[in-house]
Amino acid sequence: MEDKTIKKLNIPAADLPEVKRTPTGEIDLEAISTGKNDKGNYIVPDEILKAYYKELPNGTTNESNNSWAYNGGLLNKADREVQIAGGKALQAKIEQRRSIQETAKYLLAQKATKEQIEQLGLEAGATQQDAMIAAMLLQAIERGNVQAGTFIRDTAGEKPTEKIAAEVETITAEDRARIEKILNREKGI
């Protein structure tokens, strides 16, 4: 007699443990489970999970509690622990990372060096932001740097913009009544 293989499970049919099935052909979890875990997922014997993990719902675990069915695959506890550790490490790295805006604000708020203050003619206690603005202004004035001049102008709030004027009239209760009257007339009411 030829040994038939179930393609979905890739296990010889003779090696499969016996399971009860519903009339629709699904595994009867109530009949084969040995209980439920604290998350409400079914617990089944180890050999059943190993043989039928592709058919079992996500979260079904084995009695040894070291593997469970997940998205048509078998997830081992060790693999899951590695995933969790990697996720925690990534979250810690994300929390340490500052946004570019936060970094820029921090650096611009730092005190300017004595050399910067003297070179740019700033007052004592000037910040890096003050030094940057002064340096850009010097670039615009002394070297004719158009981009520096544009930066200073825009930063000062003098950026030319296209202004669109729009007049908005509010609809009064009287206007609403007229509209309602017109709509009713069109409907034949």
Secondary structure as the mmCIF struct_conf table of DSSP 4:
data_model
#
loop_
_struct_conf.conf_type_id
_struct_conf.id
_struct_conf.beg_label_comp_id
_struct_conf.beg_label_asym_id
_struct_conf.beg_label_seq_id
_struct_conf.end_label_comp_id
_struct_conf.end_label_asym_id
_struct_conf.end_label_seq_id
STRN STRN1 THR A 5 ILE A 6
TURN_TY1_P TURN_TY1_P1 LYS A 7 ASN A 10
STRN STRN2 ILE A 11 PRO A 12
HELX_RH_3T_P HELX_RH_3T_P1 ALA A 13 ASP A 15
BEND BEND1 LEU A 16 LEU A 16
HELX_LH_PP_P HELX_LH_PP_P1 PRO A 17 GLU A 18
STRN STRN3 ARG A 21 ARG A 21
TURN_TY1_P TURN_TY1_P2 PRO A 23 THR A 24
BEND BEND2 GLY A 25 GLY A 25
STRN STRN4 ILE A 27 ILE A 27
HELX_RH_AL_P HELX_RH_AL_P1 LEU A 29 ILE A 32
STRN STRN5 GLY A 35 LYS A 36
TURN_TY1_P TURN_TY1_P3 ASP A 38 LYS A 39
BEND BEND3 GLY A 40 GLY A 40
STRN STRN6 TYR A 42 VAL A 44
HELX_RH_AL_P HELX_RH_AL_P2 ASP A 46 TYR A 52
TURN_TY1_P TURN_TY1_P4 TYR A 53 GLU A 55
BEND BEND4 LEU A 56 LEU A 56
HELX_LH_PP_P HELX_LH_PP_P2 PRO A 57 PRO A 57
TURN_TY1_P TURN_TY1_P5 ASN A 58 GLY A 59
STRN STRN7 THR A 61 ASN A 62
TURN_TY1_P TURN_TY1_P6 GLU A 63 SER A 64
BEND BEND5 ASN A 65 ASN A 66
STRN STRN8 SER A 67 TYR A 70
TURN_TY1_P TURN_TY1_P7 ASN A 71 GLY A 72
STRN STRN9 GLY A 73 ASN A 76
HELX_RH_AL_P HELX_RH_AL_P3 LYS A 77 GLN A 96
HELX_LH_PP_P HELX_LH_PP_P3 ARG A 97 SER A 99
HELX_RH_AL_P HELX_RH_AL_P4 ILE A 100 ALA A 109
BEND BEND6 GLN A 110 GLN A 110
STRN STRN10 LYS A 111 LYS A 111
HELX_LH_PP_P HELX_LH_PP_P4 ALA A 112 THR A 113
HELX_RH_AL_P HELX_RH_AL_P5 LYS A 114 LEU A 120
TURN_TY1_P TURN_TY1_P8 GLY A 121 GLY A 121
HELX_LH_PP_P HELX_LH_PP_P5 LEU A 122 GLU A 123
TURN_TY1_P TURN_TY1_P9 ALA A 124 GLY A 125
STRN STRN11 THR A 127 THR A 127
HELX_RH_AL_P HELX_RH_AL_P6 GLN A 128 GLU A 142
BEND BEND7 ARG A 143 ARG A 143
HELX_RH_AL_P HELX_RH_AL_P7 VAL A 146 THR A 155
TURN_TY1_P TURN_TY1_P10 ALA A 156 GLY A 157
HELX_LH_PP_P HELX_LH_PP_P6 GLU A 169 THR A 172
HELX_RH_AL_P HELX_RH_AL_P8 ALA A 173 LYS A 187
TURN_TY1_P TURN_TY1_P11 GLY A 188 GLY A 188
#
